[in-house]
Amino acid sequence: MDLGLAAGTVARAYREPEATSLIHTRRGAGTRVAPLPPDAPSRDRAEVAGDFVSWAFALGWGEEDVLETMGHSLRERDSEGFRTRRHRHVPKR
């Protein structure tokens, strides 16, 4: 689909986050979100989850939508060879 964006606009949209090391682009490998630097402030898991749920609800999602989407995303990651980390203090379903 043609979004009507100028190539220069798209290039600038990629250049700015690359300049701040938020993303990395490699020819032939695409663009990926950069890992957090070791000195990045950590956020509590509950805070991150709360942000996600707030955004989802703001988009009109319900609780079932959030749970179904997260389950699908986790299964997709596992099928691609990624393994989710398990923590003893996180209850398993």
C-alpha positions in Angstrom: 0.0 0.0 0.0 1.3 3.5 -0.8 1.2 5.7 2.3 2.2 8.8 0.4 5.3 9.4 2.4 8.4 10.9 0.8 11.5 8.7 0.9 13.4 11.5 2.7 10.8 11.6 5.5 11.1 7.9 6.1 14.9 8.1 6.0 14.9 10.9 8.6 12.5 8.9 10.8 15.0 6.1 10.9 18.1 8.4 11.2 17.0 10.1 14.4 16.6 7.0 16.5 19.8 5.5 15.0 21.7 8.6 16.1 20.6 8.1 19.7 21.4 4.3 19.4 17.7 3.3 20.0 17.7 1.2 16.8 20.4 -0.5 14.6 20.1 -1.0 10.9 22.2 -3.5 9.0 22.0 -3.9 5.2 20.3 -7.2 4.4 19.3 -7.8 8.1 16.9 -4.9 8.5 16.3 -2.6 11.5 16.1 -3.8 15.0 15.4 -2.2 18.4 18.7 -1.8 20.2 19.3 -3.6 23.5 19.1 -1.4 26.6 22.5 -0.1 27.7 23.8 -1.6 30.9 23.4 1.7 32.8 19.7 2.1 31.7 17.4 2.6 34.7 15.5 -0.6 35.4 11.7 -0.6 35.6 9.6 -2.8 37.8 7.8 -5.5 35.9 4.5 -4.5 37.3 5.1 -0.9 36.0 5.9 -2.1 32.5 2.9 -4.5 32.5 0.7 -1.7 33.8 1.9 0.6 31.0 1.1 -2.0 28.4 -2.4 -2.7 29.8 -3.1 1.1 29.9 -2.1 1.5 26.3 -4.2 -1.5 25.2 -7.2 -0.3 27.1 -6.8 3.2 25.6 -6.9 1.5 22.1 -10.3 -0.1 23.1 -9.0 -3.5 23.9 -10.7 -5.6 26.7 -9.1 -7.9 29.2 -9.6 -11.0 26.9 -7.9 -9.1 24.0 -4.9 -8.4 26.1 -4.5 -11.9 27.4 -5.1 -13.5 24.0 -2.6 -11.2 22.3 0.1 -11.7 24.9 -0.4 -15.5 24.7 -0.1 -15.4 21.0 3.0 -13.3 21.1 4.7 -15.6 23.6 3.8 -18.7 21.6 5.2 -17.0 18.4 8.4 -16.1 20.1 8.8 -19.7 21.3 8.2 -21.1 17.8 10.9 -18.8 16.4 13.5 -20.3 18.7 13.3 -17.7 21.5 12.8 -18.9 25.0 10.9 -16.9 27.6 12.7 -16.4 30.9 11.1 -18.0 33.9 11.4 -16.4 37.3 10.6 -18.3 40.5 8.6 -15.4 41.9 6.3 -15.2 38.9 3.4 -17.6 39.2 3.0 -20.0 36.3 -0.5 -20.6 34.9 
